[in-house]
């Protein structure tokens, strides 16, 4: 089974991940791409970035396999599709992947490191 997202290459942004789920709530003229170098998703004007996007080579796919696995894990590990703090859907916001816990970090700063559901309750 293949991933629903695609590893692509942009001459200025470098390797990026296009994830169909991350396009929620965007206007048709916008696209959200996950930049491998900064480990974060950013929204761009589709007309500016789409023309320069190309498929990654097999060598680049191997080179960025670890990042793809990190993204795949962060994307799949969400028990809830929204931020516990601000309630925004992860598919509708720019986000980063936390270097400490490997989970999606919302723009409000919440990730699994600070999630209330992951904290142990006092006895």
Order of alpha helices (4+ residues) and beta strands (2+ residues): beta-beta-beta-beta-alpha-beta-alpha-alpha-beta-beta
